[in-house]
Amino acid sequence: MNALHELFYGFGIAFQPMNLLFCFTGVFIGTMVGVLPGIGPVGAMSLFLPVTYGIPPVSGIIMLAGMFYGAMYGGSTTSILVNIPGEATSVVTCLDGYQMALQGRAGPALGISAFGSFIAGTLGVVGLMVFATPLAEFAVKFGPTEYFSLMCLGLSVLVYLTKGSVLKGLVMAGIGLLLSYIGMDVVTGKARFTFGLIGLVDGIGLVPLVMGLFGISEILLNLEKLGERTILKTVITGLLPSKEDWRRSAKPIARGTLLGFFLGILPGAGAITATFMSYALEKKLSKRPEQFGNGAIEGVAGPESANNSAASAALIPLFSLGIPSNIIAALLLGAMMIHGIRPGPLMITENPEVFWGTVASMYTGNVMLLVLNLPFIGIWVKILKIPYRTLFPLILIFCLIGSYSVNSNVFDIYLMVFFGGLGYLFRKLDYEPAPLVLAFVLGPMLEQNFRQALILSDGGFGVFVTYPLSAGSLLISLFLLLSAVLPAVQRKRRAVTSE
Amino acid sequence: MLVKRTRKVEGLFWGGIGLLICLFTWGPDFGSLREPGPSFLAFFTGLFVAGIGMVMAFLAFISKTFQCQTSNVEFLFRNISWFRLIYTMGLLLGYAFLLNTIGYILTTFLVLFGLLYDWKTNRWGSSFLISIATAVVTYLVFEIWLHCQFPRGIFPWW
């Protein structure tokens, strides 16, 4: 009852005209950056961070949070219509969403993606509201050993799902980890692997890396063809999924919501891992696994629900413990601290308007997103129908601006161009960039937890196999990787992961 | 046969990269099991990459299946418009190179004009207008509204 009372208090704040406006601005920009390939929520939130300086803290947090979960919605649109993930959490949606669009089923794919996102997003907020404290307490009991093993599991799942060679996926994960080590060592404070470049002392930024590997390389791949690249020309009709679509999607949405919620709460695991795990789970449970990669609606419904649920859950450790579970939560943390708010167990009692106002605004934001992404899907499609000859220079300029503006540093542009060229070569040679990016994101936490676990166990590697949760995670990882190289599994895997 | 050879080269390449990383990270920063240093995990990651590279090369040596595949590196890079690729990459690097010197508006205009320019038709009117409009609008949005700090370059009053 107390939670309900507090929620009504939150709605009182969220429904203030100013906060409604900022909530709408946030979800609108979030959807737009989700739709536009090459600029993601991290870049957009970085760009809009200065805007929050001049407005009340609760309005600023509402807007930034809106961008975060709004991008989760918008990212699926480009995945389905152009086969380019608007942002990293929509990579998996490309696999079946684009195939559905090619088969003339873009409408149901977009529809189930929006409904799944709405259901999962709303349930995720309910979870955030009701279970915040106990779930955060549970997750906080995990030690460095468990975190390390869980991150290994996340990486293994990603490699297992890599299209083509598992060995290439493992190499990419290794390269991602190595790139994440560049910069300041968090334990000793010593700069490492910087090759004398001052720009590398703070490490390689996620924004130039992702923009390069996904945005620039994609554009280069399209430019190499002499002919004009065409955006999928399809008439989007029947956005409301059929009964059969709902029947096939109901369970994946439910499973994706739960999986996303529990993975989203874990630092490092987050929305990206949740989408890949959801896809793997649905493929495993499906009676028609061969349809995955060829337009299975379950492959859209599950991951899209998982990423939206994870987006809400990712805020739990931030709000209740002051721990950002990903780079976006870290940006929100920065915004709060600018306003003198200290996230942590005391935040809910000291600044209830921020916590409950943001929670309540997420309900209204999800409704706004459903309206933006279904009746007004035409607006986003029109953005996508701009001729590629005109669109790609604009995307490149946004990449350049986004990459520069995070640190106001030209070096980040050089990095982005470098990773663009590298990503192009990788893709040409069938090396998927997704394992690299996930390993890069998980790398610092993986390293920190690994070193802490060794220090705490006095150098005993056995600690990773004696703790039940850790041992379980590592066993599953091993099973996945070994099974992927068995000839029979390899043949089946190739069939389901090839487009 | 070409694919098999490519796999061998790829495997040996990654094996070499991994070993180089091991050599590079082996030293005082390695630390110990009880007190891992800054390059501790990097060493093992290098070892991991080297191991995978070796497995890749070994499989290419013993496997006969690669010979059946038709694609190869030469095929992958055939019929590519190298001019457009190099030209685009050159403009992106040019943006980074010129930004601090000549400022945001002029650099954005020049690079965008270069990217939009149609070399087939030699039409420049629409490219010019879109470039100038984009440069001004993005300046107003990012610099004036969002207070992003862009270099002013040779026009300090902008």
Interface residues (C-beta under 8 A of the other chain):
Chain A: L47 F48 P50 V51 L167 K168 L170 V171 G174 I175 L177 L178 Y181 D185 V187 T188 K190 R192 F193 I216 I219 L220 L223 E224 K225 L226 R389 T390 F392 P393 L394 L396 I397 L400 I401 Y404 S405 S408 V410 I413 Y414 M416 V417 G420 G421 Y424 K428 L429 L446 E447 F450 R451 L454 I455 D458 G459 G460 F461
Chain B: E10 W14 G18 I21 F24 D29 S32 L33 R34 E35 P36 G37 P38 S39 F40 L41 A42 T45 G46 F48 V49 I52 G53 V55 M56 L59 V73 L76 F77 N79 I80 S81 R84 L85 T88 M89 L92 L93 Y95 A96 L99 N100 T108 V111 L112 L115 L116 D118 I130 T134 T138 F142 W145 L146 H147 C148 Q149 F150
